[in-house]
Amino acid sequence: MSYDLFGDGKTALKANVGKYVLGQALVLGGLASQAGYNIATATTGVGRAWTDNNKNGVPDCDLTNPAAQGPALAGANAQVDSCGAVTGANALIYANTLNPNLAVQNDARYGWGKRPYSWEFSVSVQHELAKGISVNGGVYKRWFGNFLVTDDLNHPANTYTQYSINPAGIPAAPASAGGASLPASLYTSGFYNVNDTLAANPQTGLSDTMYPGSNVYDHWIGFDIGTSMRLPHGIIFQGGLSTGHQTTDYCDVMDPAKAGANAALNMLSGLNIAGVNSALSACHMDQKWLPQIKMLSSYTVPKIDVQLGAAYQSIPGVEMFANYSAPNSVVQQSLGRLPTGGIATGTTALSLLAPGQNFYTRFNQLDLRIGKIIRLARTRSNLSLDIYNIFNSAVLSGLSNTYSTWLAPTSVVPPRLLKVSWTFDF
């Protein structure tokens, strides 16, 4: 929706609101079908032996009967062709009850407002200050609900033991950190380890259904301010500031103090980094504000037809994690035993940094362009020199999160680049 605020065509007020839901399909994962459920066997095919006794190319058996059938058998199993019994996982397709749970959960089949959703809301205003000069600003809000969560049905909260590590035992940052050190606020407690080696039985469902009354949320809010100028003599300038931050909270389904025995402590493994254990405190994240500044300008020098242009951007650095391989002998001191499945000389991967709080150096880049318009007869061409990253910034765009090689570069922003181009207009 847009509205001419003062009726003079100079101030536009714009608003937008929308709701979006997660699509569903009969594929493995999500609500529609999960590994181990009856529907999963059907997608891969149910196999059984078959001998075409009468050579007619048709299985003359009762395929709705999972038992062995053939001409030598009696009763319902007496059939023209020989069909072997369906055994193992393939037999699940014949079961009258779903195993271990719903093949297609009712939340994915029936009802209104059952699927995961997101709401988006924005309000912005644009105002003309003078001819060719305008300013704009907006506020944007997005929130998500009814999340997909995975609970290990074989391991309720009382099958886990909480443990911690002594922060004094964490070694100093390695040389790869370039002199950087870990922040004072580390996650060194609130880790959990399962007590037994029983195979996991994961069930994926909706937070509102599996944990009624839970308040699982993911909110994002941000704002933009900017200006656009088209000035006399061909001067163009555009620029602005954009910032926002995200807040997430899964504590109502992961914290035993809130979710009780059904707390999905299994979700702490791989919560932020695959294969790395997070502390329970990481179930809540309040991200820092992440401002971005971008500007561009251009000018054509009259009479000599020389084009000048510049673009500048300043964006947040990559987020930092610190995945520490704690010796199992250290974990054992708090846990009272070795981690399940671990050995005395092994390690346990722990995430030490709070999510959304630690970011590497900001990336600042300035690009320039110099061009000359060449007119010859009826042709017009443009000979240009583009210089990207003119100050040759070497900020890391990728870094190691493994503590033994912490902050070691894995990728760097592209270095200074010069490009010469010549375009022709006929």
GIQUITA-V742186 format. One record per residue. N is the residue number from 0. RES is the residue in one small letter. SS is DSSP state (~ for helix, > for strand, _ for the rest). PSI is psi in whole degrees, -180 to 180 (* if undefined). Layout:
BEGIN
n=N res=RES ss=SS psi=PSI
n=N res=RES ss=SS psi=PSI
END
This chain:
BEGIN
n=0 res=m ss=_ psi=137
n=1 res=s ss=> psi=151
n=2 res=y ss=> psi=133
n=3 res=d ss=> psi=102
n=4 res=l ss=_ psi=-43
n=5 res=f ss=_ psi=2
n=6 res=g ss=_ psi=10
n=7 res=d ss=_ psi=6
n=8 res=g ss=_ psi=13
n=9 res=k ss=_ psi=-16
n=10 res=t ss=> psi=118
n=11 res=a ss=> psi=125
n=12 res=l ss=> psi=126
n=13 res=k ss=> psi=140
n=14 res=a ss=> psi=147
n=15 res=n ss=> psi=139
n=16 res=v ss=> psi=138
n=17 res=g ss=> psi=152
n=18 res=k ss=> psi=138
n=19 res=y ss=> psi=144
n=20 res=v ss=> psi=157
n=21 res=l ss=_ psi=130
n=22 res=g ss=_ psi=153
n=23 res=q ss=_ psi=147
n=24 res=a ss=_ psi=160
n=25 res=l ss=_ psi=71
n=26 res=v ss=_ psi=162
n=27 res=l ss=_ psi=135
n=28 res=g ss=> psi=157
n=29 res=g ss=_ psi=-155
n=30 res=l ss=_ psi=-28
n=31 res=a ss=_ psi=-38
n=32 res=s ss=> psi=135
n=33 res=q ss=_ psi=149
n=34 res=a ss=_ psi=133
n=35 res=g ss=_ psi=-12
n=36 res=y ss=_ psi=159
n=37 res=n ss=~ psi=-42
n=38 res=i ss=~ psi=-27
n=39 res=a ss=~ psi=-36
n=40 res=t ss=~ psi=-33
n=41 res=a ss=~ psi=-31
n=42 res=t ss=~ psi=-24
n=43 res=t ss=~ psi=-7
n=44 res=g ss=_ psi=134
n=45 res=v ss=_ psi=117
n=46 res=g ss=_ psi=141
n=47 res=r ss=_ psi=149
n=48 res=a ss=_ psi=146
n=49 res=w ss=> psi=131
n=50 res=t ss=> psi=121
n=51 res=d ss=_ psi=84
n=52 res=n ss=_ psi=-39
n=53 res=n ss=_ psi=6
n=54 res=k ss=_ psi=34
n=55 res=n ss=_ psi=3
n=56 res=g ss=_ psi=10
n=57 res=v ss=_ psi=132
n=58 res=p ss=_ psi=99
n=59 res=d ss=_ psi=64
n=60 res=c ss=_ psi=166
n=61 res=d ss=_ psi=98
n=62 res=l ss=_ psi=-8
n=63 res=t ss=_ psi=-5
n=64 res=n ss=_ psi=118
n=65 res=p ss=_ psi=-7
n=66 res=a ss=_ psi=162
n=67 res=a ss=_ psi=141
n=68 res=q ss=> psi=155
n=69 res=g ss=> psi=171
n=70 res=p ss=_ psi=-22
n=71 res=a ss=_ psi=-5
n=72 res=l ss=_ psi=166
n=73 res=a ss=_ psi=165
n=74 res=g ss=~ psi=-140
n=75 res=a ss=~ psi=-18
n=76 res=n ss=~ psi=-1
n=77 res=a ss=> psi=108
n=78 res=q ss=_ psi=162
n=79 res=v ss=_ psi=-50
n=80 res=d ss=_ psi=165
n=81 res=s ss=> psi=120
n=82 res=c ss=> psi=127
n=83 res=g ss=_ psi=162
n=84 res=a ss=_ psi=149
n=85 res=v ss=_ psi=123
n=86 res=t ss=_ psi=170
n=87 res=g ss=~ psi=-147
n=88 res=a ss=~ psi=-29
n=89 res=n ss=~ psi=-27
n=90 res=a ss=~ psi=-15
n=91 res=l ss=~ psi=-29
n=92 res=i ss=~ psi=-21
n=93 res=y ss=~ psi=-6
n=94 res=a ss=_ psi=143
n=95 res=n ss=_ psi=-20
n=96 res=t ss=_ psi=148
n=97 res=l ss=_ psi=143
n=98 res=n ss=_ psi=127
n=99 res=p ss=_ psi=-7
n=100 res=n ss=_ psi=-155
n=101 res=l ss=_ psi=133
n=102 res=a ss=_ psi=-48
n=103 res=v ss=_ psi=110
n=104 res=q ss=_ psi=145
n=105 res=n ss=~ psi=-28
n=106 res=d ss=~ psi=-25
n=107 res=a ss=~ psi=-11
n=108 res=r ss=~ psi=-36
n=109 res=y ss=_ psi=162
n=110 res=g ss=_ psi=170
n=111 res=w ss=_ psi=137
n=112 res=g ss=_ psi=26
n=113 res=k ss=_ psi=-29
n=114 res=r ss=_ psi=158
n=115 res=p ss=_ psi=143
n=116 res=y ss=> psi=167
n=117 res=s ss=> psi=142
n=118 res=w ss=> psi=141
n=119 res=e ss=> psi=136
n=120 res=f ss=> psi=137
n=121 res=s ss=> psi=146
n=122 res=v ss=> psi=127
n=123 res=s ss=> psi=159
n=124 res=v ss=> psi=141
n=125 res=q ss=> psi=131
n=126 res=h ss=> psi=135
n=127 res=e ss=> psi=115
n=128 res=l ss=> psi=-42
n=129 res=a ss=> psi=176
n=130 res=k ss=_ psi=120
n=131 res=g ss=_ psi=3
n=132 res=i ss=> psi=124
n=133 res=s ss=> psi=156
n=134 res=v ss=> psi=154
n=135 res=n ss=> psi=156
n=136 res=g ss=> psi=155
n=137 res=g ss=> psi=157
n=138 res=v ss=> psi=136
n=139 res=y ss=> psi=134
n=140 res=k ss=> psi=135
n=141 res=r ss=> psi=133
n=142 res=w ss=> psi=146
n=143 res=f ss=> psi=156
n=144 res=g ss=> psi=167
n=145 res=n ss=_ psi=68
n=146 res=f ss=_ psi=156
n=147 res=l ss=> psi=124
n=148 res=v ss=> psi=155
n=149 res=t ss=> psi=123
n=150 res=d ss=> psi=134
n=151 res=d ss=> psi=105
n=152 res=l ss=_ psi=-22
n=153 res=n ss=_ psi=-6
n=154 res=h ss=_ psi=85
n=155 res=p ss=_ psi=177
n=156 res=a ss=~ psi=-33
n=157 res=n ss=~ psi=0
n=158 res=t ss=~ psi=9
n=159 res=y ss=> psi=152
n=160 res=t ss=> psi=133
n=161 res=q ss=> psi=147
n=162 res=y ss=> psi=172
n=163 res=s ss=_ psi=173
n=164 res=i ss=_ psi=156
n=165 res=n ss=_ psi=118
n=166 res=p ss=~ psi=-27
n=167 res=a ss=~ psi=-20
n=168 res=g ss=~ psi=-5
n=169 res=i ss=_ psi=123
n=170 res=p ss=_ psi=161
n=171 res=a ss=_ psi=156
n=172 res=a ss=_ psi=142
n=173 res=p ss=_ psi=172
n=174 res=a ss=~ psi=-26
n=175 res=s ss=~ psi=-18
n=176 res=a ss=~ psi=-8
n=177 res=g ss=_ psi=33
n=178 res=g ss=_ psi=-10
n=179 res=a ss=_ psi=153
n=180 res=s ss=_ psi=163
n=181 res=l ss=_ psi=146
n=182 res=p ss=_ psi=166
n=183 res=a ss=_ psi=-33
n=184 res=s ss=_ psi=98
n=185 res=l ss=_ psi=153
n=186 res=y ss=_ psi=106
n=187 res=t ss=_ psi=1
n=188 res=s ss=_ psi=171
n=189 res=g ss=_ psi=20
n=190 res=f ss=> psi=154
n=191 res=y ss=> psi=145
n=192 res=n ss=> psi=134
n=193 res=v ss=> psi=147
n=194 res=n ss=_ psi=-20
n=195 res=d ss=_ psi=175
n=196 res=t ss=_ psi=17
n=197 res=l ss=_ psi=136
n=198 res=a ss=_ psi=143
n=199 res=a ss=_ psi=150
n=200 res=n ss=_ psi=76
n=201 res=p ss=> psi=136
n=202 res=q ss=> psi=125
n=203 res=t ss=> psi=130
n=204 res=g ss=> psi=-170
n=205 res=l ss=> psi=140
n=206 res=s ss=~ psi=-38
n=207 res=d ss=~ psi=-28
n=208 res=t ss=~ psi=-46
n=209 res=m ss=~ psi=-28
n=210 res=y ss=_ psi=74
n=211 res=p ss=_ psi=135
n=212 res=g ss=_ psi=-1
n=213 res=s ss=_ psi=152
n=214 res=n ss=_ psi=73
n=215 res=v ss=_ psi=129
n=216 res=y ss=> psi=159
n=217 res=d ss=> psi=107
n=218 res=h ss=> psi=143
n=219 res=w ss=> psi=135
n=220 res=i ss=> psi=143
n=221 res=g ss=> psi=171
n=222 res=f ss=> psi=156
n=223 res=d ss=> psi=144
n=224 res=i ss=> psi=143
n=225 res=g ss=> psi=175
n=226 res=t ss=> psi=154
n=227 res=s ss=> psi=128
n=228 res=m ss=> psi=129
n=229 res=r ss=> psi=97
n=230 res=l ss=> psi=168
n=231 res=p ss=~ psi=160
n=232 res=h ss=~ psi=23
n=233 res=g ss=~ psi=19
n=234 res=i ss=> psi=128
n=235 res=i ss=> psi=133
n=236 res=f ss=> psi=133
n=237 res=q ss=> psi=144
n=238 res=g ss=> psi=166
n=239 res=g ss=> psi=177
n=240 res=l ss=> psi=134
n=241 res=s ss=> psi=133
n=242 res=t ss=> psi=161
n=243 res=g ss=> psi=170
n=244 res=h ss=> psi=159
n=245 res=q ss=> psi=144
n=246 res=t ss=> psi=126
n=247 res=t ss=> psi=153
n=248 res=d ss=> psi=116
n=249 res=y ss=_ psi=12
n=250 res=c ss=~ psi=-30
n=251 res=d ss=~ psi=-16
n=252 res=v ss=~ psi=-10
n=253 res=m ss=~ psi=-25
n=254 res=d ss=_ psi=119
n=255 res=p ss=~ psi=-28
n=256 res=a ss=~ psi=-21
n=257 res=k ss=~ psi=-40
n=258 res=a ss=~ psi=-7
n=259 res=g ss=~ psi=-145
n=260 res=a ss=~ psi=-22
n=261 res=n ss=~ psi=7
n=262 res=a ss=_ psi=131
n=263 res=a ss=_ psi=68
n=264 res=l ss=~ psi=-20
n=265 res=n ss=~ psi=-23
n=266 res=m ss=~ psi=-13
n=267 res=l ss=~ psi=-22
n=268 res=s ss=> psi=114
n=269 res=g ss=_ psi=18
n=270 res=l ss=_ psi=-44
n=271 res=n ss=_ psi=-39
n=272 res=i ss=_ psi=130
n=273 res=a ss=_ psi=132
n=274 res=g ss=_ psi=4
n=275 res=v ss=_ psi=136
n=276 res=n ss=> psi=131
n=277 res=s ss=_ psi=154
n=278 res=a ss=_ psi=157
n=279 res=l ss=~ psi=-31
n=280 res=s ss=~ psi=-22
n=281 res=a ss=~ psi=-5
n=282 res=c ss=~ psi=-17
n=283 res=h ss=> psi=132
n=284 res=m ss=> psi=129
n=285 res=d ss=> psi=93
n=286 res=q ss=_ psi=147
n=287 res=k ss=_ psi=157
n=288 res=w ss=_ psi=137
n=289 res=l ss=_ psi=85
n=290 res=p ss=_ psi=144
n=291 res=q ss=> psi=138
n=292 res=i ss=> psi=128
n=293 res=k ss=> psi=138
n=294 res=m ss=> psi=151
n=295 res=l ss=> psi=153
n=296 res=s ss=> psi=157
n=297 res=s ss=> psi=154
n=298 res=y ss=> psi=135
n=299 res=t ss=> psi=116
n=300 res=v ss=> psi=121
n=301 res=p ss=_ psi=161
n=302 res=k ss=_ psi=-46
n=303 res=i ss=_ psi=-4
n=304 res=d ss=_ psi=47
n=305 res=v ss=> psi=128
n=306 res=q ss=> psi=132
n=307 res=l ss=> psi=137
n=308 res=g ss=> psi=153
n=309 res=a ss=> psi=148
n=310 res=a ss=> psi=137
n=311 res=y ss=> psi=141
n=312 res=q ss=> psi=144
n=313 res=s ss=> psi=112
n=314 res=i ss=> psi=157
n=315 res=p ss=_ psi=151
n=316 res=g ss=_ psi=172
n=317 res=v ss=_ psi=151
n=318 res=e ss=> psi=143
n=319 res=m ss=_ psi=137
n=320 res=f ss=_ psi=163
n=321 res=a ss=_ psi=103
n=322 res=n ss=> psi=104
n=323 res=y ss=> psi=129
n=324 res=s ss=> psi=92
n=325 res=a ss=> psi=130
n=326 res=p ss=> psi=137
n=327 res=n ss=~ psi=-28
n=328 res=s ss=~ psi=-30
n=329 res=v ss=~ psi=-44
n=330 res=v ss=~ psi=-38
n=331 res=q ss=~ psi=-31
n=332 res=q ss=~ psi=-35
n=333 res=s ss=~ psi=-38
n=334 res=l ss=~ psi=-27
n=335 res=g ss=_ psi=3
n=336 res=r ss=_ psi=171
n=337 res=l ss=_ psi=149
n=338 res=p ss=_ psi=141
n=339 res=t ss=_ psi=126
n=340 res=g ss=_ psi=-2
n=341 res=g ss=_ psi=166
n=342 res=i ss=_ psi=161
n=343 res=a ss=_ psi=-33
n=344 res=t ss=_ psi=4
n=345 res=g ss=_ psi=-173
n=346 res=t ss=> psi=163
n=347 res=t ss=> psi=126
n=348 res=a ss=> psi=123
n=349 res=l ss=> psi=139
n=350 res=s ss=> psi=117
n=351 res=l ss=_ psi=-23
n=352 res=l ss=_ psi=142
n=353 res=a ss=_ psi=136
n=354 res=p ss=_ psi=146
n=355 res=g ss=_ psi=10
n=356 res=q ss=_ psi=-22
n=357 res=n ss=_ psi=120
n=358 res=f ss=> psi=146
n=359 res=y ss=_ psi=179
n=360 res=t ss=_ psi=138
n=361 res=r ss=_ psi=152
n=362 res=f ss=> psi=118
n=363 res=n ss=> psi=127
n=364 res=q ss=> psi=138
n=365 res=l ss=> psi=128
n=366 res=d ss=> psi=143
n=367 res=l ss=> psi=153
n=368 res=r ss=> psi=136
n=369 res=i ss=> psi=127
n=370 res=g ss=> psi=157
n=371 res=k ss=> psi=125
n=372 res=i ss=> psi=127
n=373 res=i ss=> psi=121
n=374 res=r ss=> psi=127
n=375 res=l ss=> psi=115
n=376 res=a ss=_ psi=-123
n=377 res=r ss=_ psi=8
n=378 res=t ss=> psi=156
n=379 res=r ss=> psi=126
n=380 res=s ss=> psi=163
n=381 res=n ss=> psi=115
n=382 res=l ss=> psi=119
n=383 res=s ss=> psi=150
n=384 res=l ss=> psi=118
n=385 res=d ss=> psi=132
n=386 res=i ss=> psi=111
n=387 res=y ss=> psi=143
n=388 res=n ss=_ psi=61
n=389 res=i ss=_ psi=-30
n=390 res=f ss=_ psi=7
n=391 res=n ss=_ psi=48
n=392 res=s ss=_ psi=138
n=393 res=a ss=_ psi=36
n=394 res=v ss=_ psi=143
n=395 res=l ss=> psi=134
n=396 res=s ss=> psi=-5
n=397 res=g ss=> psi=140
n=398 res=l ss=> psi=162
n=399 res=s ss=_ psi=133
n=400 res=n ss=_ psi=-6
n=401 res=t ss=> psi=127
n=402 res=y ss=~ psi=-30
n=403 res=s ss=~ psi=-23
n=404 res=t ss=~ psi=37
n=405 res=w ss=_ psi=131
n=406 res=l ss=_ psi=10
n=407 res=a ss=_ psi=134
n=408 res=p ss=> psi=134
n=409 res=t ss=> psi=-21
n=410 res=s ss=> psi=151
n=411 res=v ss=> psi=149
n=412 res=v ss=_ psi=150
n=413 res=p ss=_ psi=139
n=414 res=p ss=_ psi=180
n=415 res=r ss=_ psi=135
n=416 res=l ss=> psi=132
n=417 res=l ss=> psi=133
n=418 res=k ss=> psi=128
n=419 res=v ss=> psi=131
n=420 res=s ss=> psi=153
n=421 res=w ss=> psi=115
n=422 res=t ss=> psi=146
n=423 res=f ss=> psi=136
n=424 res=d ss=> psi=130
n=425 res=f ss=_ psi=*
END
